[in-house]
């Protein structure tokens, strides 16, 4: 073998730190995305109850001649 071959273990520490940084950022973005999805589904789960409350309030306002 000639001297132009590069050893696979010859990786710079800065390159490894960049890879770890990218993986950590990806992990944080996935966690944030998961939290946003959980919040969205929680709001969608509560939507029928909010619609019922709005209907009851509108009927009560109509019966008391406030509308």
Secondary structure, 3 states (H helix, E strand, C coil): CCCCCCCCCCCCHHHHHHHHHHHHHHHHHHHHHHHHHHHHHHHHHHHHHHHHHHHHHHHHHHHCCCC
